């Protein structure tokens, strides 16, 4: 426990801020969990909104917000991609080597 008056005041302030920020963090976590369980555009929009609100209140850093958004969008595209995919996969495609058409110089030997 803090002993000094300014430390006591800082503790009171941090408790107040934690109580103020807790619901925002909880909503953020719930929105992300909901999206990961069921990745849809509507859930992505809700998650984006919660991320932006947490960022606005300085609860999360801007880079963390960007990273979360990127990963959630990537997850949505991965889920949507298999449904649209047709044809061969990358592993089953045949790769061909390109043959060089450049002529090589030959050395003449003295006889």
C-alpha positions in Angstrom: 0.0 0.0 0.0 1.2 3.5 -0.7 2.4 5.6 2.2 3.0 9.0 0.6 0.0 11.3 -0.1 0.7 11.7 -3.8 1.0 7.9 -4.1 -2.4 7.4 -2.4 -3.9 9.9 -4.8 -2.3 8.2 -7.8 -3.8 4.8 -6.6 -7.2 6.4 -6.4 -6.9 7.8 -9.8 -5.7 4.6 -11.4 -8.6 2.7 -9.8 -11.0 5.3 -11.2 -9.5 5.0 -14.7 -9.5 1.2 -14.5 -13.2 1.2 -13.7 -13.8 3.6 -16.6 -11.8 1.5 -19.1 -12.9 -2.0 -18.0 -16.2 -2.0 -19.9 -14.6 -0.8 -23.1 -11.9 -3.5 -22.9 -14.5 -6.1 -22.2 -16.6 -5.1 -25.2 -13.5 -5.1 -27.4 -12.5 -8.6 -26.3 -16.1 -9.9 -26.8 -16.4 -8.4 -30.3 -13.1 -10.0 -31.3 -14.1 -13.4 -29.9 -17.5 -13.2 -31.6 -15.8 -12.4 -34.9 -13.3 -15.2 -34.6 -16.1 -17.6 -33.8 -18.2 -16.5 -36.7 -16.3 -14.4 -39.3 -18.9 -12.3 -41.1 -18.8 -8.7 -42.5 -21.3 -7.6 -39.8 -19.1 -9.0 -37.0 -16.0 -7.4 -38.6 -17.7 -4.0 -38.7 -18.6 -4.4 -35.0 -15.0 -5.4 -34.1 -13.6 -2.5 -36.1 -15.9 -0.1 -34.2 -14.8 -1.5 -30.8 -11.1 -1.3 -31.8 -11.5 2.3 -32.9 -13.3 3.3 -29.7 -10.6 1.6 -27.5 -8.0 3.4 -29.6 -9.7 6.8 -29.2 -9.7 6.4 -25.4 -6.0 5.4 -25.5 -6.8 2.0 -24.0 -4.9 0.3 -26.8 -1.9 1.6 -28.9 -2.5 2.6 -32.5 -0.1 -0.2 -33.7 -2.0 -2.8 -31.8 -5.3 -1.5 -33.3 -3.8 -1.7 -36.8 -2.5 -5.2 -36.1 -5.8 -6.4 -34.8 -7.7 -5.0 -37.8 -5.2 -6.5 -40.2 -5.5 -10.0 -38.6 -9.3 -9.9 -38.5 -9.5 -8.8 -42.2 -7.0 -11.5 -43.1 -9.2 -14.1 -41.3 -12.3 -13.0 -43.1 -10.6 -13.2 -46.5 -9.2 -16.7 -45.7 -12.7 -17.9 -44.8 -14.2 -16.4 -47.9 -11.3 -17.5 -50.2 -11.9 -21.3 -50.2 -15.5 -20.8 -51.3 -14.4 -18.8 -54.3 -11.3 -20.9 -55.2 -11.5 -22.9 -58.3 -8.9 -24.8 -60.3 -5.6 -26.1 -59.1 -4.0 -25.2 -55.9 -0.5 -23.9 -55.7 1.0 -27.2 -54.6 -0.5 -29.1 -57.5 0.4 -26.7 -60.3 3.3 -27.7 -62.5 6.2 -25.4 -62.6 8.3 -25.1 -65.8 11.8 -24.0 -66.0 12.6 -21.2 -68.4 15.3 -22.2 -70.8 17.9 -19.6 -71.6 18.2 -18.7 -75.2 21.5 -16.9 -74.8 24.3 -18.2 -76.9 27.5 -19.0 -75.2 30.9 -18.1 -76.8 33.2 -21.0 -77.7 36.9 -20.7 -77.3 39.1 -21.5 -80.3 42.2 -23.5 -79.5 45.5 -23.1 -81.4 46.6 -26.2 -83.2 
